[in-house]
Structure formats: structure tokens, C-alpha cells
């Protein structure tokens, strides 16, 4: 009987397991008051024809997030599970502007009234911050003014864009490299005159960490995070978003996670040990922390317990990091015996231990290198695979393969 071996220590074709987007984009459709129907489609910064935009029709301190954000919560929403990526707050006082109603992106929004200049605040606190290119869409002839710490930048739209087109300087402008790290609504705001404010796009450029042997990523430098927001405003130093202190993440609770976008070049691809540095004290224990690569479970690092406050490495998981972009995530799935939320995640460590290698057949499947004919999943193609095919022959004749053998 001839068998074809699949399990090897050297792979001829090296491919990236995951793909990381080049930017986090917050799409905001400015609507008439009470209109909750979002725009679906492209903007000047194109992120796809079926993009669902966040509706904003007024209010104060409203969180808006990128496509990887959902359920953004305030500190008063105890137990509310939120996912954070790129996000900001918006706020207006409902004065000095009216509303235009429509069904598209460029035919509804906030309208300036008379000589007054309506004010839309853009602010961030805790997790709500970052550097963005801000795309501002307006119909009509007029000016947009972005004021930050008393310094105002003015841009004009001519109002003569071709129907259905986004044309810079005609129906939208871009304010580049705007640092949204303010906690006060008076620090950064947008005003507009004789024009309708139709929409906003906040484009946060991403720089994935270039990983090689010895790379350390500070835990607070996350790209996407999940936070339960259970501690309330009186005890939570960061009232919105994950609890970050300097470069660490504290008060880790069940269900919380953080993900880090990385990139590996051709020279540094290989097999790595991934560990976490955790700071804990005598009465606290970090158990367990589950590690994911591109949303696939690598394993757990766990059992951190010391008699005095200290910082140290957890146990390690191993991973093949192929050339390309990936996301590495830690997740606190549950509290084991003696587990507690009283510890801090300090950093994520990458130690290269050799070239790409597959230690067993399970890893071959994990990285997607199975032969299509290996129906038994044992990394060989043999008579047992033929037997499985025969046993299930014509068991399903639906052309949709879902549910078929």
C-alpha cells in the first residue's frame, strides 16, 4: 500500500495564515434627527461597497467605532461587554444647526443656520484616542474649520461635485494627522458655515509590529480589545475602555481579551515561543490566559502565583509565524481555582527558536496544509480515505457542499 506523507519539517510553500487591514476606518453617517437608517456603501476612503455606516443624529458623548468595534459601553453600564478597536466620541449641543433628511450619504445631515457656526466636538479619553485622517463631507458651498487647542485649520468645498462622485475640495475635505487624545470636548471641534455636514470618516493608519526574535510588545499597545466594563466610574481609572496603566493592562476580568497586529518578514519567519509577562501579588493568580493566532487557539499560559509581588513569564506556547500579517491575541476565558482579577498583563514576548516546523499532524491541519484527499485527517492519503469516500458516496446530492461529506 502506497502512502503519501504530508508531515514534514520543511514546507516548500510559505504563506501567511491571516491578513491584517492597513487601517481602521470609522464611518459616520450624519442624519436628520431621529433617523436611524444607516448609509450602506463606499466613501472617498473606500472600504468596500457593502460598508455599513454608523448613524449619528446628535447627542453628547456618543461613541462611534470602526468595523472591528461593537457594543461600545460607558463606565456606568456594569457588565456590558464591549469590543474596542479604533473609536472616538462625538458630541453636539443641538444648537445653531438644523437637519436635512434624505436616504443617501450626501443628501442628509446637519445644516448651518444663519451666521452661526455649529460646533461638533470630537474627543477621546482612555481607549478613545489615536491619530486620524479625518474626511469631512459637505454639500453646498462653504467652509469646514477644525480647531484643536485654539489652532484652526480651514478648508473649503465648492459644492459642484459630479452627481454620485466624491471629489476632493468639491464635496469633501481631509484634515490629516489629527491627534485625538483629548479628554475635553473644548479641545477639538469642527465648525461649518453655509453648508450641510453630511458625513465623517476617521482613518486610523496602522503600523503592525515587525516581529523577530526578542520582540516585546507592551500589553497596552493593543489593536483590538474586549472589555467587560464592570468596575464603574468611582473605581475605574479609565472610565471608558480597557484598564491601561502606563504600558500595562490591569483588572483583567473573565471574557476580556486584547489582540496585537504583527508582521513577519521573510528573514524572521520561523517557529516562536510566545509568552506573557504578568505582574501579580500573593493573593492573586493569573490562570489561565488563552493565546490565539489569527483567531485559532494555540494553547494556554497559566499558573502564575507568587508569595510576593513580582513580574515574570508565564508558560509558553509555540507557533509557526509565516511571512506576512497576523493577529496574536490573549484572552481570559474563565477563572480557575484561586483565579482573580487582581493582576496586570505587562507585555507579550516573542522568542524565535528555529525554522518553520510541524511537530505533529494536528499542526499540519492547524496551518491549513492538509492534502484535500486526506479525509481521515492523519496526514496520509491511503485506503482508509478511499473507504470513507465510498461509505459516503452520493449520501448528499445537494450542489451546496455545506453539510455534505
KEKE-3310 file (N, C-alpha, C; in steps of 0.2 Angstrom, whole numbers, plus 5000, padded with zeros to 4 digits):
npx = (5004:5003:5008:5006:5016:5012:5017:5030:5045:5050:5042:5038:5030:5027:5015:5005:4995:4985:4977:4979:4971:4976:4972:4961:4945:4933:4917:4905:4888:4880:4864:4847:4837:4833:4833:4837:4842:4855:4868:4874:4888:4901:4914:4924:4936:4939:4931:4924:4910:4898:4899:4893:4888:4890:4876:4874:4865:4865:4867:4876:4893:4894:4899:4908:4913:4926:4925:4929:4924:4912:4896:4900:4903:4899:4906:4896:4888:4887:4895:4893:4898:4911:4918:4933:4941:4947:4941:4931:4923:4908:4900:4887:4878:4865:4862:4862:4861:4852:4842:4844:4835:4836:4840:4852:4870:4875:4864:4858:4859:4868:4863:4869:4864:4859:4870:4878:4890:4889:4894:4903:4909:4924:4931:4942:4945:4955:4953:4948:4956:4969:4978:4972:4967:4955:4940:4929:4913:4903:4889:4885:4891:4904:4913:4924:4930:4942:4946:4959:4965:4965:4970:4966:4961:4957:4946:4939:4924:4917:4905:4901:4902:4902:4887:4885:4898:4913:4923:4938:4939:4928:4916:4920:4933:4949:4957:4972:4982:4977:4978:4969:4968:4962:4953:4944:4929:4931:4943:4945:4936:4924:4918:4906:4900:4887:4883:4880:4883:4887:4894:4906:4923:4934:4951:4962:4978:4988:5001:5008:5017:5034:5039:5052:5065:5065:5057:5047:5031:5022:5009:4998:4998:4987:4978:4965:4952:4943:4932:4925:4919:4915:4918:4914:4912:4918:4929:4936:4950:4951:4938:4932:4933:4947:4957:4971:4987:5000:5011:5004:4990:4977:4967:4961:4948:4935:4932:4938:4949:4964:4971:4984:4992:5003:5018:5028:5043:5052:5065:5064:5053:5048:5049:5041:5042:5029:5026:5019:5022:5018:5011:5009:5002:5003:4990:4984:4981:4985:4976:4968:4977:4973:4980:4979:4982:4978:4965:4964:4966:4980:4985:4986:4993:4998:4995:5001:5008:5014:5023:5026:5024:5028:5035:5035:5038:5024:5020:5025:5018:5020:5022:5021:5026:5023:5029:5021:5006:4998:4987:4990:4983:4978:4967:4956:4948:4941:4939:4950:4954:4958:4959:4959:4955:4965:4978:4991:4993:5009:5017:5020:5029:5041:5050:5062:5064:5069:5068:5053:5042:5033:5026:5017:5003:4992:4996:4999:4986:4981:4988:4983:4988:4984:4982:4969:4963:4965:4955:4953:4961:4974:4986:4991:4987:4978:4971:4961:4956:4950:4940:4932:4927:4920:4910:4902:4897:4887:4879:4874:4867:4865:4870:4875:4889:4889:4886:4887:4897)
npy = (4994:5011:5026:5043:5055:5068:5075:5086:5094:5104:5116:5119:5129:5144:5153:5167:5165:5174:5190:5207:5222:5238:5249:5256:5261:5272:5275:5287:5292:5306:5311:5316:5322:5309:5299:5283:5275:5268:5273:5263:5258:5265:5277:5292:5287:5271:5257:5246:5240:5237:5242:5246:5261:5270:5278:5294:5306:5317:5322:5319:5315:5302:5286:5281:5268:5258:5245:5234:5236:5235:5236:5247:5254:5263:5268:5267:5257:5243:5227:5226:5220:5225:5228:5235:5244:5255:5271:5285:5299:5308:5324:5335:5351:5352:5365:5379:5373:5365:5351:5341:5330:5313:5299:5295:5297:5310:5318:5321:5327:5338:5355:5372:5386:5402:5415:5409:5397:5380:5368:5354:5342:5333:5320:5311:5299:5288:5273:5279:5286:5292:5294:5302:5303:5314:5313:5324:5327:5337:5346:5359:5376:5381:5382:5371:5371:5366:5365:5364:5364:5378:5382:5384:5376:5379:5373:5372:5369:5367:5364:5359:5345:5331:5322:5308:5306:5307:5320:5328:5343:5348:5341:5335:5336:5334:5333:5330:5319:5321:5322:5314:5314:5320:5324:5333:5341:5353:5354:5350:5353:5354:5366:5373:5383:5390:5377:5360:5347:5331:5319:5309:5302:5293:5289:5278:5276:5261:5253:5238:5228:5224:5208:5199:5188:5190:5201:5212:5217:5230:5227:5236:5242:5238:5233:5228:5226:5217:5222:5221:5231:5232:5239:5252:5270:5276:5268:5264:5269:5272:5278:5273:5260:5248:5244:5253:5256:5266:5256:5244:5232:5231:5224:5212:5203:5190:5184:5195:5202:5205:5210:5210:5217:5210:5209:5198:5196:5189:5185:5183:5174:5159:5147:5151:5154:5160:5171:5178:5193:5194:5204:5201:5198:5191:5187:5185:5177:5173:5164:5155:5161:5162:5159:5165:5163:5172:5170:5157:5144:5143:5138:5138:5149:5149:5147:5157:5162:5170:5172:5185:5202:5202:5201:5191:5178:5169:5152:5145:5146:5138:5143:5143:5157:5163:5171:5187:5195:5195:5192:5191:5186:5187:5180:5180:5167:5161:5160:5150:5139:5149:5160:5177:5194:5203:5206:5211:5213:5214:5213:5206:5193:5187:5174:5168:5151:5143:5137:5136:5123:5107:5099:5089:5080:5087:5100:5102:5102:5113:5124:5124:5115:5102:5088:5088:5076:5069:5062:5057:5064:5061:5064:5056:5049:5036:5019:5020:5032:5031:5022:5029:5039:5030:5025:5036:5039:5048:5052:5064:5074:5088:5102:5113:5112:5113:5104:5092:5077)
npz = (5000:4995:5003:5005:5012:5022:5033:5037:5040:5033:5023:5007:5001:5008:5017:5022:5037:5041:5037:5039:5040:5033:5039:5052:5050:5054:5050:5048:5047:5046:5051:5049:5063:5074:5064:5060:5050:5042:5031:5017:5009:4999:5003:5001:5006:5002:5008:5004:4995:5002:5015:5031:5038:5053:5062:5066:5074:5083:5100:5115:5119:5112:5108:5093:5082:5073:5060:5067:5080:5092:5102:5111:5127:5141:5157:5166:5163:5169:5168:5154:5139:5129:5113:5107:5095:5084:5089:5093:5102:5099:5100:5101:5105:5100:5096:5085:5073:5060:5053:5039:5029:5021:5011:5007:5007:5004:5005:5017:5034:5045:5045:5043:5052:5048:5052:5062:5068:5068:5080:5081:5092:5094:5103:5115:5127:5138:5130:5119:5108:5097:5081:5067:5050:5045:5036:5029:5024:5014:5007:4996:4996:5005:5021:5031:5047:5057:5074:5086:5102:5101:5089:5072:5057:5041:5028:5011:5002:4986:4981:4969:4964:4954:4951:4962:4964:4973:4977:4980:4988:4982:4987:4998:5011:5018:5034:5039:5049:5063:5080:5091:5106:5117:5132:5134:5128:5123:5117:5104:5089:5076:5065:5054:5040:5031:5024:5022:5034:5030:5032:5040:5040:5049:5048:5054:5053:5053:5060:5060:5072:5069:5069:5077:5083:5100:5101:5110:5115:5122:5133:5133:5121:5111:5097:5095:5107:5120:5133:5149:5157:5171:5182:5186:5187:5199:5204:5193:5184:5171:5163:5152:5141:5140:5155:5156:5162:5161:5152:5154:5157:5167:5180:5175:5168:5168:5151:5145:5132:5122:5106:5095:5081:5070:5060:5050:5042:5028:5032:5046:5048:5056:5069:5085:5102:5112:5125:5140:5150:5167:5180:5197:5214:5231:5234:5222:5206:5190:5180:5168:5154:5138:5122:5105:5088:5074:5076:5080:5092:5101:5113:5131:5143:5159:5178:5187:5201:5215:5231:5234:5228:5211:5194:5180:5168:5160:5157:5141:5124:5108:5091:5073:5064:5049:5035:5033:5038:5054:5068:5085:5100:5117:5129:5142:5148:5158:5176:5185:5199:5213:5205:5200:5197:5200:5194:5183:5165:5157:5146:5129:5123:5111:5106:5095:5090:5080:5063:5052:5057:5059:5072:5073:5066:5069:5070:5056:5051:5058:5052:5039:5029:5025:5014:5001:4999:5011:5020:5033:5041:5046:5040:5030:5014:5010:5010:5019:5018:5005:5008:5017:5008:4999:5008:5010:4998:4987:4997:4999:4988:4986:4978:4985:4995:5009:5024:5017:5014)
capx = (5000:5007:5006:5009:5017:5011:5020:5036:5048:5051:5037:5040:5026:5026:5010:5003:4989:4980:4978:4978:4970:4981:4969:4955:4941:4926:4912:4899:4883:4877:4857:4842:4836:4829:4834:4842:4843:4862:4870:4877:4891:4908:4915:4930:4941:4935:4932:4920:4903:4893:4901:4888:4890:4887:4872:4874:4860:4865:4868:4883:4897:4892:4905:4907:4919:4927:4921:4930:4921:4904:4894:4904:4900:4901:4908:4890:4885:4891:4894:4892:4904:4912:4924:4936:4947:4948:4935:4931:4917:4906:4895:4884:4873:4859:4861:4865:4861:4845:4843:4841:4833:4837:4841:4859:4876:4876:4858:4855:4864:4867:4863:4871:4858:4861:4878:4881:4894:4888:4900:4903:4915:4927:4936:4944:4948:4956:4954:4946:4961:4973:4980:4967:4965:4948:4937:4923:4909:4898:4885:4884:4897:4906:4920:4924:4935:4944:4950:4962:4969:4965:4973:4961:4963:4951:4946:4933:4921:4914:4898:4900:4905:4898:4882:4887:4905:4917:4928:4941:4938:4921:4911:4923:4940:4953:4961:4977:4986:4974:4979:4963:4970:4960:4948:4939:4926:4933:4950:4945:4929:4923:4913:4905:4896:4883:4884:4877:4888:4884:4897:4913:4927:4941:4955:4967:4983:4990:5008:5009:5024:5038:5041:5058:5067:5067:5052:5042:5025:5019:5002:4993:4998:4983:4974:4958:4952:4937:4932:4918:4917:4911:4920:4911:4917:4922:4935:4939:4954:4949:4931:4929:4938:4951:4960:4978:4991:5007:5011:5001:4983:4975:4960:4959:4942:4933:4930:4942:4955:4967:4974:4990:4993:5010:5020:5034:5046:5055:5071:5062:5048:5050:5045:5042:5039:5025:5025:5017:5025:5012:5013:5004:5004:5002:4983:4981:4983:4983:4975:4973:4977:4972:4983:4976:4985:4973:4958:4964:4969:4987:4985:4985:4998:4994:4998:5006:5006:5020:5022:5027:5023:5033:5034:5038:5035:5020:5022:5025:5015:5024:5018:5024:5024:5024:5029:5015:5002:4995:4985:4991:4978:4977:4960:4955:4942:4937:4944:4952:4955:4962:4960:4957:4956:4970:4984:4992:4997:5014:5019:5019:5036:5042:5057:5062:5068:5071:5064:5046:5042:5027:5028:5013:4998:4987:4999:4998:4979:4980:4990:4980:4992:4981:4980:4962:4961:4966:4949:4954:4965:4980:4992:4992:4982:4978:4965:4956:4952:4946:4934:4927:4924:4915:4905:4898:4896:4881:4875:4871:4867:4864:4876:4878:4893:4888:4883:4889:4904)
capy = (5000:5017:5031:5050:5058:5075:5079:5087:5099:5110:5117:5122:5135:5148:5158:5170:5162:5179:5196:5212:5228:5243:5255:5255:5266:5274:5278:5290:5295:5311:5310:5321:5320:5303:5295:5278:5271:5270:5273:5257:5259:5267:5284:5293:5282:5266:5251:5241:5243:5235:5245:5249:5267:5272:5283:5300:5312:5321:5319:5321:5309:5296:5283:5278:5264:5255:5239:5229:5238:5234:5237:5252:5255:5268:5265:5266:5251:5237:5220:5227:5218:5229:5227:5241:5245:5262:5274:5292:5301:5314:5327:5342:5353:5353:5372:5383:5369:5361:5345:5339:5322:5310:5292:5293:5300:5317:5322:5322:5329:5344:5361:5378:5391:5409:5417:5405:5391:5375:5365:5346:5340:5326:5319:5304:5298:5281:5269:5283:5291:5290:5299:5300:5307:5315:5315:5328:5328:5343:5348:5366:5380:5384:5380:5367:5373:5361:5369:5360:5368:5385:5382:5382:5375:5380:5370:5374:5364:5372:5362:5357:5339:5327:5318:5301:5306:5310:5324:5332:5351:5349:5339:5333:5338:5329:5335:5325:5318:5324:5318:5314:5312:5325:5322:5338:5342:5360:5354:5348:5353:5355:5370:5374:5388:5389:5371:5354:5342:5325:5313:5309:5296:5294:5284:5277:5272:5256:5250:5232:5227:5220:5203:5195:5185:5195:5207:5213:5222:5232:5225:5242:5244:5234:5235:5227:5223:5216:5224:5220:5237:5231:5242:5258:5276:5278:5264:5263:5275:5274:5277:5270:5256:5243:5247:5253:5260:5266:5251:5238:5231:5229:5222:5208:5200:5184:5186:5201:5200:5210:5207:5214:5216:5210:5207:5195:5196:5183:5183:5182:5169:5154:5144:5155:5154:5166:5171:5185:5195:5196:5206:5199:5198:5185:5184:5185:5172:5173:5157:5154:5166:5158:5163:5164:5166:5173:5168:5150:5143:5140:5135:5142:5151:5149:5146:5162:5163:5171:5174:5192:5205:5201:5201:5185:5175:5163:5146:5147:5142:5138:5145:5145:5163:5163:5178:5191:5199:5191:5194:5187:5188:5184:5180:5177:5163:5159:5160:5144:5139:5154:5165:5183:5200:5207:5206:5215:5210:5219:5213:5200:5191:5183:5171:5163:5145:5139:5137:5133:5116:5104:5094:5083:5080:5092:5106:5102:5105:5120:5129:5123:5112:5096:5086:5088:5069:5066:5063:5054:5069:5058:5066:5052:5048:5029:5016:5022:5038:5029:5019:5035:5042:5025:5024:5042:5041:5050:5052:5070:5077:5095:5106:5116:5107:5113:5098:5086:5074)
capz = (5000:4995:5007:5003:5018:5022:5039:5035:5044:5029:5019:5001:5000:5014:5016:5029:5039:5042:5034:5044:5036:5033:5043:5055:5047:5057:5045:5052:5043:5049:5049:5052:5070:5075:5058:5062:5045:5040:5024:5016:5003:4999:5004:4997:5008:5000:5012:5001:4993:5007:5021:5035:5042:5060:5062:5071:5073:5088:5106:5118:5121:5108:5105:5087:5081:5067:5059:5072:5086:5093:5109:5115:5133:5146:5163:5170:5160:5173:5165:5147:5136:5123:5109:5105:5090:5083:5091:5096:5104:5095:5104:5099:5109:5096:5094:5079:5067:5058:5050:5032:5029:5015:5011:5005:5011:5003:5004:5023:5039:5049:5041:5047:5052:5048:5053:5067:5066:5073:5083:5083:5096:5093:5109:5116:5134:5138:5124:5114:5106:5091:5076:5062:5044:5046:5030:5031:5018:5014:5001:4996:4996:5012:5024:5037:5051:5063:5079:5091:5106:5099:5082:5067:5050:5037:5021:5008:4997:4981:4980:4962:4963:4949:4955:4964:4964:4979:4973:4985:4988:4979:4992:5004:5013:5023:5039:5040:5055:5068:5086:5095:5113:5122:5136:5135:5122:5120:5114:5097:5087:5069:5064:5047:5038:5024:5021:5026:5036:5028:5034:5043:5040:5053:5045:5058:5050:5057:5059:5063:5075:5065:5074:5076:5089:5105:5101:5116:5114:5128:5133:5132:5114:5108:5091:5096:5114:5123:5140:5152:5160:5177:5189:5187:5187:5205:5205:5186:5182:5164:5163:5145:5138:5145:5161:5155:5167:5158:5147:5157:5157:5174:5182:5169:5170:5163:5145:5142:5128:5118:5101:5093:5074:5069:5053:5050:5035:5025:5036:5053:5049:5059:5075:5090:5109:5114:5132:5143:5157:5171:5187:5202:5221:5234:5234:5216:5202:5183:5177:5163:5148:5131:5116:5099:5082:5068:5079:5081:5098:5101:5120:5137:5148:5166:5184:5190:5209:5219:5238:5235:5221:5206:5187:5177:5162:5160:5152:5134:5118:5102:5085:5067:5061:5042:5032:5032:5043:5058:5074:5091:5105:5123:5131:5149:5146:5164:5182:5188:5206:5215:5200:5202:5193:5203:5191:5177:5159:5156:5139:5125:5121:5105:5105:5089:5092:5074:5056:5052:5058:5061:5077:5073:5061:5071:5067:5049:5050:5061:5047:5033:5024:5023:5007:5001:4999:5017:5023:5039:5045:5049:5037:5025:5009:5010:5008:5024:5015:5000:5011:5019:5002:4997:5013:5010:4991:4985:5003:4998:4981:4985:4975:4990:4999:5016:5026:5013:5016)
cpx = (5004:5004:5009:5010:5016:5015:5027:5039:5050:5045:5039:5037:5025:5021:5008:4996:4983:4982:4975:4977:4975:4978:4963:4951:4934:4922:4906:4895:4879:4869:4853:4840:4831:4830:4839:4844:4851:4863:4874:4881:4898:4908:4921:4936:4937:4936:4927:4913:4897:4895:4895:4891:4886:4882:4873:4870:4860:4866:4875:4887:4895:4898:4903:4914:4920:4924:4923:4928:4914:4903:4898:4900:4903:4902:4902:4886:4888:4889:4893:4898:4905:4918:4927:4941:4948:4941:4936:4924:4915:4901:4893:4879:4866:4857:4864:4865:4854:4847:4840:4840:4833:4839:4848:4864:4876:4870:4854:4861:4862:4867:4865:4865:4861:4869:4881:4885:4892:4894:4899:4910:4918:4932:4937:4946:4949:4957:4952:4951:4965:4974:4976:4968:4957:4945:4930:4919:4904:4895:4884:4891:4898:4912:4919:4931:4936:4949:4953:4967:4970:4967:4968:4964:4957:4951:4939:4931:4917:4907:4896:4902:4900:4893:4885:4894:4908:4923:4931:4941:4931:4915:4914:4930:4943:4958:4966:4980:4983:4974:4973:4965:4968:4954:4943:4936:4928:4940:4950:4938:4929:4917:4912:4900:4893:4883:4881:4883:4885:4887:4904:4916:4933:4945:4961:4973:4986:4997:5009:5016:5027:5041:5048:5060:5069:5062:5048:5037:5022:5011:4997:4993:4994:4980:4967:4957:4944:4937:4925:4915:4913:4913:4917:4915:4920:4928:4939:4943:4952:4942:4928:4935:4942:4955:4968:4981:4998:5006:5007:4993:4981:4968:4957:4953:4940:4930:4933:4947:4958:4971:4979:4992:5001:5012:5027:5037:5050:5061:5069:5056:5051:5046:5047:5039:5035:5024:5022:5021:5018:5014:5007:5007:5002:4995:4980:4985:4981:4982:4968:4972:4978:4975:4980:4981:4980:4967:4958:4968:4975:4988:4985:4992:4995:4998:5003:5004:5013:5018:5023:5026:5029:5031:5038:5034:5030:5023:5021:5020:5020:5019:5023:5022:5027:5025:5022:5012:4998:4992:4986:4986:4978:4970:4960:4948:4938:4942:4944:4952:4960:4963:4957:4958:4961:4977:4985:4995:5002:5016:5019:5026:5036:5049:5057:5067:5070:5067:5057:5046:5035:5029:5024:5008:4993:4989:4998:4991:4978:4983:4988:4983:4990:4981:4972:4959:4962:4960:4949:4958:4971:4987:4995:4986:4983:4971:4959:4952:4948:4939:4929:4924:4918:4909:4900:4896:4889:4876:4871:4872:4865:4870:4879:4882:4892:4884:4884:4896:4909)
cpy = (5006:5022:5038:5053:5066:5079:5080:5093:5105:5110:5121:5129:5138:5153:5161:5166:5167:5185:5201:5218:5233:5249:5253:5262:5267:5278:5281:5294:5300:5312:5316:5318:5314:5298:5289:5274:5273:5270:5266:5258:5262:5275:5286:5289:5275:5260:5246:5243:5241:5237:5248:5255:5267:5278:5288:5305:5317:5318:5321:5315:5302:5293:5280:5274:5261:5248:5234:5231:5237:5235:5241:5254:5260:5265:5264:5260:5244:5231:5221:5225:5222:5227:5233:5240:5252:5265:5281:5293:5307:5317:5334:5344:5354:5360:5374:5378:5366:5354:5344:5332:5320:5303:5290:5296:5307:5321:5323:5324:5335:5350:5367:5383:5398:5410:5413:5399:5385:5371:5358:5344:5333:5325:5312:5304:5290:5278:5273:5288:5288:5295:5297:5305:5308:5317:5318:5329:5333:5344:5355:5369:5383:5381:5376:5370:5368:5365:5364:5364:5375:5387:5380:5381:5375:5377:5372:5369:5369:5370:5359:5350:5335:5323:5311:5301:5309:5314:5329:5340:5353:5347:5335:5336:5333:5334:5330:5325:5322:5320:5319:5310:5316:5322:5327:5340:5349:5360:5353:5348:5355:5360:5371:5380:5387:5383:5366:5349:5335:5319:5314:5302:5297:5288:5284:5273:5267:5254:5244:5231:5222:5215:5200:5192:5191:5201:5207:5219:5224:5230:5230:5244:5239:5237:5234:5224:5222:5218:5224:5226:5236:5235:5249:5264:5278:5274:5263:5269:5277:5272:5273:5266:5252:5247:5247:5258:5260:5261:5244:5238:5228:5227:5217:5204:5195:5187:5192:5198:5206:5207:5212:5212:5216:5208:5204:5195:5190:5180:5180:5177:5163:5151:5148:5152:5161:5166:5178:5186:5197:5198:5204:5199:5192:5182:5183:5179:5173:5167:5157:5160:5162:5162:5160:5167:5166:5169:5160:5149:5140:5136:5140:5143:5152:5148:5151:5163:5164:5173:5182:5195:5204:5201:5195:5182:5169:5157:5148:5143:5143:5139:5145:5152:5163:5170:5181:5194:5194:5195:5189:5190:5184:5185:5177:5173:5162:5159:5153:5144:5144:5160:5171:5188:5204:5207:5210:5212:5215:5219:5206:5199:5186:5181:5166:5157:5141:5141:5135:5126:5113:5099:5088:5085:5086:5099:5107:5105:5112:5125:5128:5120:5104:5094:5086:5081:5065:5067:5061:5059:5066:5059:5061:5051:5040:5026:5018:5028:5036:5026:5024:5038:5037:5025:5030:5044:5042:5051:5059:5073:5084:5098:5110:5112:5107:5107:5091:5083:5077)
cpz = (5000:4999:5005:5010:5018:5028:5037:5040:5040:5024:5013:5000:5007:5013:5022:5030:5039:5038:5039:5039:5038:5037:5046:5053:5051:5052:5049:5047:5047:5046:5051:5058:5070:5069:5060:5057:5042:5033:5023:5009:5004:5001:5000:4999:5007:5004:5010:5000:4998:5014:5025:5039:5048:5059:5068:5070:5079:5095:5109:5121:5118:5106:5098:5085:5074:5066:5064:5079:5087:5101:5113:5121:5137:5152:5168:5168:5163:5169:5157:5144:5130:5119:5106:5100:5090:5085:5093:5099:5100:5100:5101:5104:5106:5095:5088:5073:5066:5055:5043:5032:5022:5016:5009:5009:5010:5003:5011:5028:5043:5045:5046:5046:5053:5048:5058:5064:5070:5074:5084:5086:5094:5099:5110:5124:5134:5132:5118:5112:5100:5086:5070:5056:5044:5039:5032:5024:5019:5007:5002:4996:5003:5014:5030:5041:5057:5068:5084:5095:5104:5092:5077:5060:5046:5030:5018:5003:4992:4979:4973:4960:4958:4953:4956:4964:4971:4976:4979:4983:4985:4984:4998:5005:5017:5027:5041:5047:5061:5075:5090:5102:5118:5126:5137:5128:5119:5117:5106:5094:5080:5069:5056:5046:5031:5021:5025:5027:5035:5031:5037:5042:5044:5051:5050:5055:5055:5055:5063:5066:5071:5070:5072:5082:5094:5105:5107:5114:5120:5128:5131:5125:5109:5102:5091:5103:5116:5131:5143:5155:5166:5183:5190:5188:5193:5206:5198:5184:5175:5163:5157:5143:5143:5150:5159:5159:5164:5152:5148:5156:5163:5175:5177:5172:5165:5157:5141:5137:5125:5112:5098:5085:5073:5061:5054:5043:5034:5029:5042:5053:5052:5065:5081:5097:5110:5122:5134:5149:5161:5178:5192:5209:5224:5234:5228:5211:5195:5180:5174:5158:5142:5126:5110:5093:5076:5070:5080:5088:5098:5108:5125:5140:5154:5172:5186:5197:5212:5226:5239:5228:5217:5199:5184:5171:5163:5156:5145:5129:5112:5096:5079:5064:5054:5040:5030:5038:5047:5064:5080:5096:5111:5126:5138:5149:5153:5170:5185:5196:5208:5211:5202:5197:5195:5200:5185:5171:5157:5149:5136:5122:5115:5105:5100:5091:5086:5068:5057:5053:5061:5065:5076:5068:5063:5069:5060:5047:5052:5056:5040:5028:5023:5016:5007:5001:5006:5022:5031:5044:5048:5045:5032:5020:5008:5009:5013:5021:5009:5003:5014:5013:4999:5001:5012:5003:4990:4991:5003:4991:4980:4983:4980:4995:5006:5019:5023:5015:5012)
residu = (UNK:UNK:UNK:UNK:UNK:UNK:UNK:UNK:UNK:UNK:UNK:UNK:UNK:UNK:UNK:UNK:UNK:UNK:UNK:UNK:UNK:UNK:UNK:UNK:UNK:UNK:UNK:UNK:UNK:UNK:UNK:UNK:UNK:UNK:UNK:UNK:UNK:UNK:UNK:UNK:UNK:UNK:UNK:UNK:UNK:UNK:UNK:UNK:UNK:UNK:UNK:UNK:UNK:UNK:UNK:UNK:UNK:UNK:UNK:UNK:UNK:UNK:UNK:UNK:UNK:UNK:UNK:UNK:UNK:UNK:UNK:UNK:UNK:UNK:UNK:UNK:UNK:UNK:UNK:UNK:UNK:UNK:UNK:UNK:UNK:UNK:UNK:UNK:UNK:UNK:UNK:UNK:UNK:UNK:UNK:UNK:UNK:UNK:UNK:UNK:UNK:UNK:UNK:UNK:UNK:UNK:UNK:UNK:UNK:UNK:UNK:UNK:UNK:UNK:UNK:UNK:UNK:UNK:UNK:UNK:UNK:UNK:UNK:UNK:UNK:UNK:UNK:UNK:UNK:UNK:UNK:UNK:UNK:UNK:UNK:UNK:UNK:UNK:UNK:UNK:UNK:UNK:UNK:UNK:UNK:UNK:UNK:UNK:UNK:UNK:UNK:UNK:UNK:UNK:UNK:UNK:UNK:UNK:UNK:UNK:UNK:UNK:UNK:UNK:UNK:UNK:UNK:UNK:UNK:UNK:UNK:UNK:UNK:UNK:UNK:UNK:UNK:UNK:UNK:UNK:UNK:UNK:UNK:UNK:UNK:UNK:UNK:UNK:UNK:UNK:UNK:UNK:UNK:UNK:UNK:UNK:UNK:UNK:UNK:UNK:UNK:UNK:UNK:UNK:UNK:UNK:UNK:UNK:UNK:UNK:UNK:UNK:UNK:UNK:UNK:UNK:UNK:UNK:UNK:UNK:UNK:UNK:UNK:UNK:UNK:UNK:UNK:UNK:UNK:UNK:UNK:UNK:UNK:UNK:UNK:UNK:UNK:UNK:UNK:UNK:UNK:UNK:UNK:UNK:UNK:UNK:UNK:UNK:UNK:UNK:UNK:UNK:UNK:UNK:UNK:UNK:UNK:UNK:UNK:UNK:UNK:UNK:UNK:UNK:UNK:UNK:UNK:UNK:UNK:UNK:UNK:UNK:UNK:UNK:UNK:UNK:UNK:UNK:UNK:UNK:UNK:UNK:UNK:UNK:UNK:UNK:UNK:UNK:UNK:UNK:UNK:UNK:UNK:UNK:UNK:UNK:UNK:UNK:UNK:UNK:UNK:UNK:UNK:UNK:UNK:UNK:UNK:UNK:UNK:UNK:UNK:UNK:UNK:UNK:UNK:UNK:UNK:UNK:UNK:UNK:UNK:UNK:UNK:UNK:UNK:UNK:UNK:UNK:UNK:UNK:UNK:UNK:UNK:UNK:UNK:UNK:UNK:UNK:UNK:UNK:UNK:UNK:UNK:UNK:UNK:UNK:UNK:UNK:UNK:UNK:UNK:UNK:UNK:UNK:UNK:UNK:UNK:UNK:UNK:UNK:UNK:UNK:UNK:UNK:UNK:UNK:UNK:UNK:UNK:UNK:UNK:UNK:UNK:UNK:UNK:UNK:UNK:UNK:UNK:UNK:UNK:UNK:UNK:UNK:UNK:UNK:UNK:UNK:UNK:UNK:UNK:UNK:UNK:UNK:UNK:UNK:UNK:UNK:UNK:UNK:UNK:UNK:UNK:UNK:UNK)
# end
